[in-house]
Amino acid sequence: MTVLLAVDVGNTNTVLGVFRDADLVAHWRIQTVAQRTADEYAVLIKTLLDMEGIPWRSLDAGIVSSVVPPTAFGLQRFFKRHCGGPAIVVGPGIKTGMPILYENPREVGADRIVNAVAAYEDLKCGCIVVDFGTATTWDVVTPKGEYLGGVIAPGIQISAEALYEHAAKLPRVELARPGKVVARNTVSSMQAGLVYGYAGMVDSLVERIRAEVEPMWSSPARCIATGGLAALIATETKTIEATDELLTLKGLKILYQRNQA
């Protein structure tokens, strides 16, 4: 039995998951710290494993997807010291099983490829993956399983912070669904603009993507959402058909299996 630790390092949060063979038995979301050392990872991960009753020394494999390059050193030292060898790193040279049609494939974020692989493996059709992270991304996969390209926009948290930092009288607000679109206080007004505004942007871009690609495809493009804020925004959209906050971890498991040799 293989016990795999999958790590997805984002700009704001890092998501970790433990797989026993095909089963995801535990997962956590922690803050990304670029300069975290191997020893700090060891203490943190051991604590998380202990909370779930997973033996510390049972980890014997790893795979990492990161959009924060400085994290690679500490993570790889952790895997070499505590998991029997280096982790597989998602990047150039890895076997994805998915042709990348980007003009420069090296420019595509590792997390975007992982999400695309997981979505296509699940849906087996042309699809759009909307990832609500530090940036919000729309990634398009063709019915043949090719990564076609996508869209990048500022994330909802970035937009909320920009309002607070650049408008002198606007406060920092919790990202939550307000009761009405037409709000009657400043906090609710900001929440309405962020939540419903982003929902409208998601729908508009998905509709534009579908209008562009579906005439060339034999079937409609399915739309799936992931990321920490997916549950908040997806319910307010018309185009997102499913939400899977663990999509990236599932994609990492798939890529690990494709690269075991």
N, C-alpha and C positions, 0 to 999 in steps of 0.2 A: 504494500500500500504506500502510495506517495502522499506526503503531507506538504502541500505547496503554499508558500506565502506569496501572495500577489500584492504589489504595491503600485498605486497610481498617484504620482506626485503632481498636484496641480499648483497653480500660483498661490492660491489661498489655503486650500485644504489638501491633505493627503488621505487617501482611502486605502485601507489595508483589508485583505480578506484571506482566510485560511480555508483551503480545499483539502478534503480527504478524498483522494481520487476525484470523482466527478461532483462530489457534494460540497457546497459552500457551508461550512459549519460555524463560521463566525466572521464578523466584519465590523470595522470601526472607522470613524472619521476624525482625524486630528489636524491641528494647525501645521501648515508647512513652515519649517524653519530651515533656510537654505544651508546654514553652516552647522547643522546638527552632526555630532560625531558618532562613530560606530558604537562607542560605549553608551551614549545617550539613547541611541536606537535600541540597544540591547536591554537597557533598563525599562524603557517605555514598552517595548513589545513583550517582554517577559511579564510585565504587570498586566497588560491586556490579555495575554494568554491565560494567566492565573485566574483572572476574573471569570473566564469561560471554562475553566477546568481542563485546558488543553496542555499536555506536558510540554515544557519548554524545549526539551531536546528532541521532540518528535519532528520538528521542522527539518526537512531534508532537501528542499528545492525552493527556488525563488525565481520570480520574473518581475521586472520593474518597467514601468512607463513613466517618464518624467518630462515635464516642460520647464524644469528648473535645473539647469546643468550643474550648479554647485552641489546639489544633493547627491550626485552620483558617487562621489568619493566615500562619504560616510556610509552610504547604503551598501556599496560593494564590500567595504571592509567588514561591515556587520555580517554579510552573508558568508564571506570567506572564513570568518572566525567561528561563527555559530551554526552555520547550515551546511557545512561540508564542502563549500566551493562557491564560486561567483554565481550571481543570478544572471539569467538571460535578460538583456536590455533591449527594449523595443527601439529600433532605429535602423539605419542603413545596413543592409546585409541580412536582416532577419527574414525568415520565411513567413510571409503573411498569407499566401494563397490568394492574394487580391492584387491584380494589376493596378498601379497608381497612374492615372491619366493626367495628373498635375504637370504643368510645364517643367517644374523642378521638384521631383518627388521628395527631395531632402527638406523642402520647406514645410511639408505637411507635419503638423504636430503629432507626436506619438499617440496622444489620447484620441485624436480624431480617427486615426487608422484603426486603433483598437475598437472604438465604438462602431465603426463601419463594418469591421469583421464580425463583431458580435450580432449586430442588427441583421446582416445578410444571412448569417448562419441560422438565425431564429426565423426570419420571415421568408427567405428563399425567393425574394422578388425585389424589384426596384424599390428603393426606399430613401427616406430623408430622416436623418438623425439630428434632433435639436438638443444641444448640450448646454444647460444653464450653469455655467461656471463663472470664473472671474471674467472671462469673455463669453458671450453667447455665440455658439457656432451652429451652422446648418451644414451638414455633410450629406452628399448625394451619392448613392450607390446604384449602378445600372442593373437591369434585370440579369445581366451576365455576371454580376459580381465584381464589377470594376469600380474603383474609387474615382468618381468623375470630377469632383471639386466641391466648392461650397461657398459659404458666406461667413464673415466674422463681424461681430458688432460688440460694442461695450456691454459688459454684463450689467445686470440690474443693480448689484451692490456697488459697482463703480459709479453708476449714474446717481445713486442715492448719496454716495460720499461727495460727488462733484457738486451736487446741490448744496450740501451742508458747507463745503469748503469755499464755494465761490459766490454764494448768496448770503450776505451778512445777516439777514434776519430769519433765515430758514434753519430749523433745528435738524439734528441727526434723528432719523426715525427708524422704527422697527419695520422690517419688510413683512407686512401683513395685509390681508385682504380687507379693505374698508367696507362699510355697509352699503354705501351708495357711490355712484360715479360722481354725482354733484355733491361734493362734501361741503360742510359748513364750518370747518376749522382747518387750520394750517396743516396739522399732522395728517388728518384724513385726506386732505387735498393732495398732499405729496404722495401718500400711499396709493390713491386712486390713479395719479399720473404714472407711477412706477408700475403697479400691477396691471391695470387695464391698458396702459400705454404699451407695455411690453407684450401683453397678449395680442394686441392689435398688430404690433410689428411682426410677431411670429406668424400670425395668420396671413398677413400681407406677403411676407417673403415666401412662405410655403406655397401660397397660391401662384406667385410669380415663378417659382421653381417648377411647379407642376405644369404651368402653361408653356414653359420653355422646353421641358424634357419629355412630357408625356406624348406629344405628337410623334416622337421617334420610338416610343416604347409600345409594346402590345398590351400593357396592363397599367392600371393606375399606380402611382407612387404612394406606398404606405408611409406614414409619419409616426415616429416614436421619439419620446423625449427621455432625457436622463439628466443627471447632475443634481446638486444639492437643493436647488430651488425649483426643480421640475414640478413637484407636487403643488407648489403655490401657484405657478403660472398656467400649467397645462389645463387645469379645470376651467379656466376662463377663456380658453381658445376653442375654435371650431374645427381646426385642422389636425391637432394632435390626437391620434387614435389610441395610444397606449403610453404608459409611463413605466420606466424600469430604472430605478436609481442605482441598481447594481450592474448595469449593462457593461461598464468598463471592466469590472472585475471578471465578468463572464468572458469578455473578449480576451483578457489576459490569460485566462485558463485555456482558451482555444489556441492561442498563439504558443503557449508553453507546450501543448501537445504536438503542435506542428513543428516544433524545433527541438524535441527531445534528443534526436540523433546528434 
